[in-house]
Amino acid sequence: MKSKIFIDSLCCNFLLLCIVSYSQANFAAEEVIAGRVVAVSGTVRAVDGGGDARQLSRRSEIYIGDTIETQPASFAQIRMTDSAIISLKESTRFEIVAYSYEDNVQSDISTMRLIEGGFRTITGSIGRQNRNAYNVETAFATIGIRGTDHEAVIDIALFTGVYDGGTRLDNSGGSLDLGLGADFDFGVAVDPNIGPQGLLLIPAQLGNIPVLNVEEPEEDADD
């Protein structure tokens, strides 16, 4: 009887190990590269969809489902597969929700989420070819684009500005166009149920995130 219980237990453990190994293998196989780190300073890590964290350095790959976290006094710049540039300020959490680039306007998509902190981005091919395929989600409003260089920072409210091209802020309270052809280059959303408001002057929260002119990591010589 004891031998049967031992064998049954051994079989169960083996089956469980196989299931876990299969799940891990599937997860690894499904990892899709969304971009690569081209510059980093301080402590920056990525947390995948399963909650596993890894430290990021120059040349590190960024995958769909990753949440990139920058610590205080830290900075990261990422080049996405469509050549978009994303710079993240210190104390930021930024998630790559969905990202696919195959130079196909019907299927290409870029969906990201700013959880806290701030970013500045220069649009890549996805945003230039199909503005409806690009958006950045926040707790205050969703940011859409019209081929742009824009910035967004969460600091009690969502502050955002456009330096080239245009963006559109949308939430339950209304919408606001910024930049090209609009009345304002800067805006703020204080609540998801209150429409975004235009700002005549750049707020203090913006204009502090650099975009570095750096080469692709794979093209550089070894350090």
C-alpha positions in Angstrom: 0.0 0.0 0.0 2.8 2.4 0.9 4.6 1.6 -2.3 1.5 2.4 -4.3 1.1 5.8 -2.5 4.8 6.5 -3.1 4.5 5.7 -6.8 1.3 7.7 -7.2 3.0 10.7 -5.5 6.0 10.3 -7.7 3.9 10.2 -10.9 2.0 13.3 -9.8 5.2 15.2 -9.1 6.6 14.2 -12.5 3.4 15.3 -14.2 3.5 18.6 -12.4 7.1 19.1 -13.5 6.2 18.4 -17.1 3.4 20.9 -17.0 5.5 23.6 -15.5 8.4 23.0 -18.0 5.9 23.0 -20.9 4.4 26.3 -19.7 7.8 27.9 -19.3 8.9 26.7 -22.8 5.7 28.1 -24.3 6.2 31.4 -22.6 9.8 31.6 -23.8 8.7 30.7 -27.3 6.1 33.4 -27.3 8.5 36.2 -26.3 8.4 38.8 -29.1 11.0 41.5 -29.3 9.5 45.0 -29.3 12.7 47.0 -29.1 16.2 47.3 -27.6 17.8 49.5 -25.0 20.2 52.0 -26.7 21.1 54.1 -23.6 20.7 53.6 -19.9 21.9 55.3 -16.7 21.3 54.2 -13.1 19.1 51.3 -12.2 16.5 50.2 -14.8 14.7 46.8 -15.0 11.9 45.1 -16.9 9.2 43.1 -15.3 7.6 40.5 -17.6 3.9 39.4 -17.6 4.7 36.7 -15.2 6.2 39.0 -12.7 9.9 38.1 -13.3 12.3 41.0 -13.3 15.6 41.4 -15.1 18.1 44.3 -15.0 18.5 46.2 -18.2 21.6 47.5 -19.8 22.6 48.8 -23.2 21.7 46.2 -25.9 19.1 44.6 -23.6 16.0 43.4 -25.5 12.5 44.6 -24.6 9.6 42.2 -25.1 5.8 42.7 -25.5 4.3 42.5 -22.0 7.3 44.0 -20.3 6.9 46.9 -17.8 10.0 49.0 -17.8 10.8 50.5 -14.4 13.4 53.3 -13.9 14.6 54.0 -10.3 15.3 57.5 -8.9 18.2 59.2 -10.7 17.9 56.7 -13.6 17.1 57.0 -17.3 16.5 54.7 -20.3 16.2 55.2 -24.0 14.7 52.4 -26.2 14.6 52.0 -30.0 11.5 50.1 -31.0 11.4 47.7 -34.0 9.7 50.4 -36.1 12.6 52.8 -35.2 10.5 54.8 -32.8 12.5 56.3 -29.9 11.2 56.3 -26.3 13.1 58.0 -23.5 12.0 57.3 -19.9 12.6 59.7 -17.0 13.5 58.6 -13.5 10.8 56.9 -11.3 8.8 55.7 -14.3 6.7 52.6 -15.0 6.0 52.1 -18.7 4.3 49.0 -20.1 4.6 47.6 -23.7 1.0 46.3 -24.0 1.0 45.4 -27.7 3.6 46.0 -30.4 3.8 44.5 -33.9 5.7 45.9 -36.8 5.8 44.1 -40.2 5.5 47.2 -42.4 1.8 46.4 -42.9 -0.7 49.2 -42.1 -3.4 46.7 -41.6 -1.7 44.7 -38.8 0.9 47.0 -37.3 0.1 48.2 -33.8 1.6 50.1 -31.0 -0.2 50.2 -27.6 1.7 51.3 -24.5 0.7 52.3 -21.0 2.3 55.0 -18.8 1.6 53.9 -15.3 3.7 56.5 -13.5 6.6 58.9 -14.3 7.1 60.2 -17.8 8.4 59.6 -21.3 9.2 61.4 -24.5 9.0 59.7 -27.8 9.7 60.3 -31.5 7.3 58.3 -33.6 8.4 55.5 -35.8 6.9 53.9 -38.9 3.8 52.7 -37.1 2.6 56.1 -36.0 3.6 57.8 -39.3 1.8 55.3 -41.5 -1.3 54.7 -39.5 -2.1 57.1 -36.6 -5.0 54.9 -35.5 -2.6 52.0 -34.8 -0.8 54.0 -32.1 -1.9 55.0 -28.6 -0.6 55.4 -25.1 -2.9 54.6 -22.2 -2.8 56.4 -18.9 -5.2 56.6 -15.9 -6.2 60.1 -17.0 -6.6 59.9 -20.8 -5.5 58.0 -23.9 -2.9 59.7 -26.2 -3.2 59.2 -29.9 -0.8 60.7 -32.4 -0.5 62.4 -35.8 3.2 61.7 -36.6 5.0 63.4 -33.7 7.6 64.1 -31.2 5.7 64.3 -27.9 6.1 64.0 -24.1 3.9 63.0 -21.3 4.4 63.1 -17.5 2.1 62.0 -14.7 2.4 64.3 -11.7 -1.0 64.3 -9.8 -2.4 65.0 -13.3 -1.3 64.0 -16.8 0.7 66.7 -18.4 1.6 66.4 -22.1 3.1 68.4 -24.9 3.9 68.3 -28.6 7.2 69.4 -30.1 6.5 68.3 -33.7 3.4 66.9 -35.3 0.3 66.5 -33.2 -1.5 64.4 -30.6 -5.0 63.9 -29.4 -6.1 63.4 -25.8 -9.3 61.4 -25.2 -11.1 60.4 -22.0 -14.7 60.1 -20.8 -15.0 63.9 -20.4 -14.0 64.8 -23.9 -11.0 65.2 -26.3 -8.3 67.7 -27.1 -6.1 68.1 -30.1 -2.6 69.4 -29.5 0.1 70.6 -31.9 -0.3 70.7 -35.6 -3.4 72.7 -36.6 -4.6 72.9 -32.9 -4.9 75.9 -30.5 -2.5 74.5 -28.0 0.8 72.6 -27.9 0.4 71.6 -24.3 -2.4 70.1 -22.3 -3.4 68.6 -18.9 -5.9 66.0 -17.9 -6.7 66.1 -14.2 -9.4 63.4 -14.1 -10.5 60.6 -16.4 -14.1 62.0 -16.3 -13.1 65.6 -16.9 -12.1 66.7 -20.4 -8.5 67.6 -21.1 -7.6 71.3 -21.0 -5.2 73.2 -23.2 -2.2 75.2 -21.7 -0.7 78.2 -23.4 2.7 77.8 -21.7 4.8 74.7 -21.2 4.3 73.4 -17.6 7.2 72.8 -15.3 6.7 69.1 -15.5 7.6 69.0 -19.2 10.8 69.7 -21.2 13.1 67.7 -18.9 13.4 64.4 -20.7 16.3 64.2 -23.2 16.3 62.3 -26.5 19.9 61.2 -27.1 21.4 60.8 -30.5 22.8 57.3 -30.3 23.6 54.5 -32.8 21.8 51.1 -32.9 23.4 48.8 -30.3 24.1 46.0 -32.8 26.1 48.5 -35.0 28.4 49.6 -32.2 31.8 48.1 -31.6 32.3 46.2 -28.4 32.9 48.5 -25.4 
